[in-house]
Amino acid sequence: MVDGIPVEGVHTFGSPPVGNTYWMLVNGSTSLADKTWRWAAEGDTVSTLPFFDMTFNLSPKPLPSEIYFHVSRVNTLFANGNISIDGE
């Protein structure tokens, strides 16, 4: 349940990291973490980019609020139609 709304699942497709440190801690400590699926196409660079500092501040040590993380583990969609679920 998020803000009183029952959530059956969350799916992200081809997305860069989506949440900062605080978001990661909150998401990881809720039942939503078990209902979240991250999907990426094989070879999609956007979903693998290491945007640790989404503010594009090139300082060597970003603040914790500037570091972004992916949702769950990645599931991969292949061009031949195969799917890898959670690295299997």
Secondary structure, DSSP 8 states (H G I E B T S, - for coil): -BTTB----EEEES----EEHHHHHHHHTSGGGGGEEEEEETT-STTT---S-TT----SS--GGG-EE-SS-EEEE-TTS-EESTT-
